[in-house]
Amino acid sequence: MNRSFWIIAIINFINALSFTVLIPTIYQYGREFNLSDFEISFLFAIFSIAQFFATPIIGKLSDRFGRRPLLIISLFGTVIGNLLAGTAPNATVLFLARFLDGVTGGNVSVAQAVISDVTTPANRAKGFGIFGASLGLGFIMGPVVSLVAQQRSLGTSFLVSAAFAAIALVLTIFFLPETLPARTTTETNIFDLGLKDLVKGLTFPRLGILFIINLCVGTTFTLFTFAFQPYYLKVLHQDNNSLTLLFLAIGVVSVIVQIKGVKILTKYMNLVKILCLGLFFRSLSFILMPVIPDIHFFLIIAMLFSLSNSLVQPMISTLISLNTSPEEQGKMSGLNASYLSAANGIGPIIAGLMVDRRHPETYGYPLYIAGIFTFIVLFFAIQNRHKYTPRIVPTTI
């Protein structure tokens, strides 16, 4: 791996820190502005919705003008967006800040393009593995930093996030060279969002089934993400500090499972069986979480969720890759990311429509729906397994 690779890996780690510092605080921060649960659901969703529309444009611009300038613009948008959010005088500015961060939020997709530029086909899988590990490490450390920042105020988390993004921006400006070997010269409409491709992608042989599974899985996860925080705070009567520590524990378990657990399981089970196993326990976790409003019971189920959820996304990504020709890996990965962005915008809004802070028990409803829907996805995955089971299955991952 060359120097540019390790620089982008460090930038990705810092960028992950910047993102995960915010996760435990967004719900409570929205409450400080007297937002309703439904309005907070839009606060969750607006970032992903803006990112969904902006990412294809940013990708095309990076093909035309280079990776480095677009990464600089994306990181600069994150810095300004989080500075605005952390100092927002009212809810309107807060929403605009989250929108700005989303509409310039091509950080990860551009960074992935850099990895593709600086690695050979032979070591690309290893490169993306290291890239993913840097992301995972950021997800572990982010909640710790968030816990420290929250001791001052919830808004401080956004300012700390902006500071991390600023560090990544400086590294990009002064240390990351342009990696695009040849810029696109073909005239294309950069504002074509590829919506036709998104619809068409769901009908692709073998891949379409996986895209549908991923879209549904992403939606259930964001249903959980939105309901998880208020349920923990309002029904279980815990504080934001313990919530942040729980996010840390979930992150640690997830990284261990993805690094060690997946490798062990693939020795005894094929990828489709591991996916179905993960979906089963994931759906069971969702349904069990709100059954008994007891913190100890909840923590046990949360760990079961973390174990099972850590299996699902790696299996879907691997199955998509194994069912894709080498020359279309980038395109299909981009489509997959777009479906996840769409799911990230859908889930919180659905959850926001279901809950009512005057009746705290309603915070469990999205969890029940997520569990039932995941069972339906599991049934769909089992019924159609012959359509996406790869013809050539690796012995290890």
C-alpha positions, 0 to 999 in steps of 0.5 A: 500500500502506498503513501496515498492509501494510508493518508486516505485511511487516516482521513477516513478514520478521522471522518468516522470520528466526526460522524459518530460523535454526533450519533448519541446526541442528535435526539436530545439536542433536537429536544433542546429546541423543543422539536416534536418527535416527528420533527426530530425524525426529519432532523435524522432524515434530512441528512440522508435525504440530502446525501441521497440526491447529492452523492451521485452528483459528487461522484460524477464531479470527482470523475471529471475534476478529480478526487481531491477537490471534491473531498475538500469541498465535502469536508469543508461542508461538514466543518461549516455544517457542524459549526452551524449546528453546534451554535444554532440559535434556533431550529431552522438553522439546525435543520439547514446545518444538517442539510448542508452537511448532507448535501456536501456529504460525499466524504466516504464515497469519494474516499472509496474512489481514492482507494480504488484509484491507488490499489491494484485489483489484486490488493483491492480487497485488502485495501477495502478491509483496512479502509473498513477497519479504520471506519470501525475504529472511528465508530468505537472511539466516537462515542467515547469522545462524545461522552467527554464533549457532552459534559460541557453541552450537547452542542459541543459534540457538533463543535468537536465533530467540526474540529475532527472534520477540519483536521481531515480537511487539512490533511487532504489539502496538504498531504493527499495528492490527486489520485485520479489517473485519467479524468472523464472527458465524456460529456455527461449530465452531472445532475442526472441522479440515476433514479432510472438506474435505481429502479432498474437495479431492483430488477437485475438478475441475482443482484436485484434480490440483494438490493431489495434485501439491503433496502429493507434491512436499511429501513428497519435499522433506521426505524430502530436507530430513531426509536432506540434513543427515546426508548432508552431515555424515556421508558427505561429512564436512563441518561445520555451518558449511559446511552453513549456508553451503550453505543460504545459497547455495541461498536466494540462488539460489532468490530470484534464480530466483523474481524473475527466472528465472520471469519470463524462462521464462514468455516462452517456455514455458507454466506447465505446461511450466515445472512439468514442467521443474522436476520433471524436473531436481528428480528428477534432482538427488535421484537424482544427489546420493548417487551420488558421495560427493564434496563438489564433485560434491554442490555442483554437484548442489545448485545444480542442485536449487536452480535447478529446485526454485525453479520448482516451488512458484511454478508449482503456486501460480500454477496453483491460483490461475488455476484458482480463482474469485476468491471461493474464492482464500482457501479454496483457498490454505488447503487448499493450505497444509494439504496442505503441512503434512501433507507436512512431517509425513510426509516426515521420518518416512519418511526416519527409518525408512530411515536407520541412523547405523551405516551412513552410506550409508543417508543417501542412500536417502531421496534416491533415493526422493525422486528416484524418487517425483518422477519418478512425480509428473512422469509423473502431471503430464504424463498429466493436464496437460489437466485442470489447464491454465488456460483463461486463461493470463497472458502474464507473472507 
